[in-house]
Amino acid sequence: MQRSPTLSARVRGPWAVFTRPELKVERVSYPCMTPSAARGVLEAVLWKPAIRWRIERIHVLSPIRYAAVFRNEVNTKASPPSAQIVAEGGTMRPYYADEDRSQRNTVALRGVDYVIEAHLELTDRAGPEDNLVKFQEMFARRVAKGQHFHQPYLGCREFDAEVLSAEDAPPPIPETRDLGIMLWDIDYQPKRRTPRFFAARLADGVLEVPEDPDATLEAYAEGGAV
């Protein structure tokens, strides 16, 4: 597997919520950014079918602070039109968000600031003209110019993220703690999506992201920590 050198970007914002899946109804955030959320930020800056982002580590630059807020959410999603309606026309059932709204508590993070370190890999969809150097240079240009395909966000779309160069970033916070079982990423298969988890630990403000999350779970089960 071809891979690039380690690339980095600084990501910050006033609010963030990286929802723990076991507390889905009332959203409660993990103490820091998850690898899947970091991948989403980098893909907002640069994504092509020919490349895949692999997160290596996440540096936590600001103190971990929580705040409870109430947010309006909808209980269901608007259904897309059926194939028959698309083909033959017809009337769709209307959806009114005001009639399907509920207020829920969210325990979010305040004033977050991270440095994401990751590398690129070429996928089997890479063409003969694709190479890692091209994508590395493209990523550096887009970060320097503040370009992105869509607005990067920190867990929820209303929590916008600012993506900057990591050159002048401050050092990580001097904090070490076990973070428990954290979402590593989603394994996307043609007919199913499988969440994968790992035993996470913050060491001097740095979260190391393993290549094999299952190995960390085995060590956690045996010793209770990583």
C-alpha positions as CSV (number, residue, x, y, z in Angstrom):
1,M,0.0,0.0,0.0
2,Q,1.5,3.3,-1.1
3,R,1.3,6.0,1.6
4,S,2.4,9.6,2.0
5,P,4.5,11.1,4.7
6,T,2.6,12.4,7.8
7,L,0.5,15.5,7.0
8,S,-1.0,17.8,9.5
9,A,-3.6,20.5,9.9
10,R,-4.9,22.6,12.8
11,V,-8.7,22.5,13.5
12,R,-10.5,24.8,15.9
13,G,-13.9,26.1,16.8
14,P,-16.1,27.5,19.6
15,W,-18.2,24.4,19.9
16,A,-17.9,20.7,19.2
17,V,-19.8,17.5,20.0
18,F,-18.4,14.1,19.2
19,T,-21.4,12.0,20.3
20,R,-20.9,8.9,22.3
21,P,-23.0,6.2,20.6
22,E,-24.3,4.7,23.9
23,L,-25.8,8.1,24.7
24,K,-27.4,8.9,21.4
25,V,-30.7,10.5,22.5
26,E,-29.3,13.0,24.9
27,R,-26.0,13.9,23.1
28,V,-22.9,13.6,25.3
29,S,-19.5,14.3,23.7
30,Y,-16.3,12.3,24.0
31,P,-13.6,14.3,25.8
32,C,-11.8,15.0,22.4
33,M,-12.2,14.6,18.7
34,T,-12.7,11.1,17.4
35,P,-10.6,9.7,14.5
36,S,-13.8,9.5,12.3
37,A,-14.5,13.1,12.9
38,A,-10.9,14.0,12.1
39,R,-11.2,12.1,8.8
40,G,-14.4,14.0,8.0
41,V,-12.6,17.4,8.5
42,L,-9.7,16.4,6.2
43,E,-12.1,15.0,3.6
44,A,-13.9,18.4,3.6
45,V,-10.5,20.0,2.6
46,L,-9.5,17.3,0.1
47,W,-11.2,14.2,-1.1
48,K,-10.9,12.2,-4.3
49,P,-11.9,8.6,-5.1
50,A,-8.2,7.9,-5.6
51,I,-7.2,8.6,-2.0
52,R,-8.0,7.6,1.5
53,W,-7.1,9.4,4.8
54,R,-5.6,7.4,7.7
55,I,-5.6,9.3,11.0
56,E,-2.4,8.8,13.0
57,R,-2.8,11.0,16.1
58,I,-4.8,13.9,17.4
59,H,-3.2,16.7,19.5
60,V,-5.5,18.4,22.0
61,L,-4.3,22.0,22.3
62,S,-6.9,23.6,24.6
63,P,-8.3,22.5,28.0
64,I,-11.2,20.0,27.9
65,R,-14.2,22.0,28.9
66,Y,-17.9,20.9,28.8
67,A,-21.1,23.0,28.5
68,A,-24.7,21.8,28.5
69,V,-27.0,23.4,25.9
70,F,-30.5,22.7,24.6
71,R,-30.8,22.2,20.8
72,N,-33.8,21.7,18.6
73,E,-33.7,18.4,16.7
74,V,-36.2,16.6,14.5
75,N,-37.3,13.1,15.5
76,T,-37.4,11.6,12.0
77,K,-35.9,12.3,8.6
78,A,-37.8,13.3,5.4
79,S,-38.2,10.3,3.2
80,P,-36.9,10.5,-0.3
81,P,-39.4,10.0,-3.2
82,S,-40.0,6.4,-4.2
83,A,-38.8,5.1,-7.6
84,Q,-42.4,5.0,-8.8
85,I,-42.9,8.7,-8.0
86,V,-39.6,9.6,-9.7
87,A,-40.5,7.6,-12.8
88,E,-44.2,8.4,-13.1
89,G,-44.7,11.6,-11.1
90,G,-47.1,12.0,-8.3
91,T,-47.6,13.6,-4.9
92,M,-45.1,13.2,-2.1
93,R,-46.1,13.2,1.5
94,P,-45.1,16.6,2.9
95,Y,-42.8,16.9,5.8
96,Y,-43.0,19.8,8.3
97,A,-40.0,20.1,10.6
98,D,-42.0,22.4,13.0
99,E,-44.4,19.5,13.8
100,D,-41.7,16.9,14.3
101,R,-39.3,18.9,16.5
102,S,-38.1,18.1,20.0
103,Q,-35.7,19.9,22.4
104,R,-32.9,17.8,23.6
105,N,-30.0,18.3,26.0
106,T,-26.4,18.3,24.5
107,V,-23.3,18.1,26.6
108,A,-20.8,19.7,24.2
109,L,-17.2,20.8,24.3
110,R,-16.3,24.5,24.4
111,G,-13.3,26.2,22.7
112,V,-11.8,23.2,21.0
113,D,-8.4,23.3,19.3
114,Y,-6.7,20.3,17.7
115,V,-3.8,19.3,15.4
116,I,-4.6,16.3,13.2
117,E,-1.8,14.2,11.9
118,A,-2.6,11.7,9.1
119,H,-1.3,10.2,5.9
120,L,-2.8,9.5,2.5
121,E,-3.1,6.2,0.8
122,L,-3.9,5.5,-2.8
123,T,-7.0,3.4,-3.4
124,D,-7.8,0.8,-6.1
125,R,-9.6,3.6,-7.9
126,A,-6.4,5.6,-8.5
127,G,-5.6,6.1,-12.2
128,P,-2.2,6.1,-13.9
129,E,-2.0,9.9,-13.6
130,D,-2.6,9.8,-9.8
131,N,0.3,9.9,-7.4
132,L,0.8,10.9,-3.7
133,V,3.0,13.9,-4.4
134,K,0.2,15.5,-6.4
135,F,-2.3,15.1,-3.6
136,Q,0.1,16.2,-0.9
137,E,0.8,19.5,-2.7
138,M,-2.9,19.9,-3.4
139,F,-3.7,19.5,0.3
140,A,-1.0,22.0,1.4
141,R,-2.4,24.6,-1.1
142,R,-6.0,24.1,0.0
143,V,-5.1,24.5,3.7
144,A,-3.0,27.6,3.0
145,K,-5.9,29.2,1.0
146,G,-8.7,28.1,3.3
147,Q,-10.4,26.1,0.6
148,H,-12.7,23.2,1.2
149,F,-15.4,21.2,-0.7
150,H,-17.9,21.8,2.0
151,Q,-17.8,23.6,5.4
152,P,-15.8,21.5,7.9
153,Y,-17.6,20.9,11.1
154,L,-16.9,19.5,14.6
155,G,-19.3,16.6,15.1
156,C,-22.6,18.4,14.2
157,R,-23.0,20.5,11.1
158,E,-23.9,23.7,13.0
159,F,-20.6,23.6,14.8
160,D,-18.3,25.0,12.1
161,A,-14.6,24.3,12.1
162,E,-11.7,26.5,11.0
163,V,-8.9,24.6,9.3
164,L,-5.4,26.2,9.5
165,S,-1.8,25.4,9.0
166,A,-0.3,23.5,12.0
167,E,3.1,25.3,11.8
168,D,2.4,27.9,14.6
169,A,0.2,25.6,16.7
170,P,0.8,25.6,20.5
171,P,1.9,22.5,22.3
172,P,-0.7,19.9,23.5
173,I,-2.1,20.2,27.0
174,P,-0.2,18.4,29.7
175,E,-3.0,15.9,30.5
176,T,-3.0,12.1,30.6
177,R,-6.2,10.1,31.1
178,D,-8.0,7.0,29.9
179,L,-10.8,7.8,27.5
180,G,-12.4,4.4,27.5
181,I,-13.8,2.8,24.4
182,M,-14.0,5.3,21.5
183,L,-15.3,5.2,18.0
184,W,-12.5,4.5,15.6
185,D,-14.4,4.7,12.3
186,I,-17.2,3.1,10.3
187,D,-16.5,0.1,8.2
188,Y,-18.5,0.8,5.0
189,Q,-19.7,-2.3,3.2
190,P,-22.0,-2.5,0.2
191,K,-25.0,-3.5,2.4
192,R,-24.1,-2.6,5.9
193,R,-22.1,-0.2,8.0
194,T,-20.2,-1.5,11.0
195,P,-18.9,0.8,13.7
196,R,-15.4,-0.1,15.0
197,F,-14.0,0.9,18.4
198,F,-10.7,1.1,20.1
199,A,-9.4,1.6,23.6
200,A,-8.4,5.3,23.7
201,R,-5.9,7.0,25.9
202,L,-4.8,10.6,26.0
203,A,-1.0,10.8,26.9
204,D,0.4,14.3,27.5
205,G,-2.4,15.7,25.4
206,V,-1.9,13.3,22.4
207,L,-4.3,10.6,21.3
208,E,-2.6,7.9,19.3
209,V,-4.8,6.3,16.8
210,P,-4.0,2.6,16.1
211,E,-3.9,0.9,12.7
212,D,-5.6,-2.1,14.3
213,P,-8.3,-1.1,16.7
214,D,-9.1,-4.7,17.7
215,A,-5.7,-5.2,19.2
216,T,-6.3,-2.3,21.7
217,L,-9.6,-3.8,22.7
218,E,-8.0,-7.1,23.5
219,A,-5.3,-5.4,25.7
220,Y,-8.0,-3.3,27.4
221,A,-10.1,-6.4,28.2
222,E,-7.1,-8.1,29.7
223,G,-5.6,-5.3,31.7
224,G,-8.4,-2.7,32.0
225,A,-6.2,0.0,30.5
226,V,-4.0,0.8,27.5
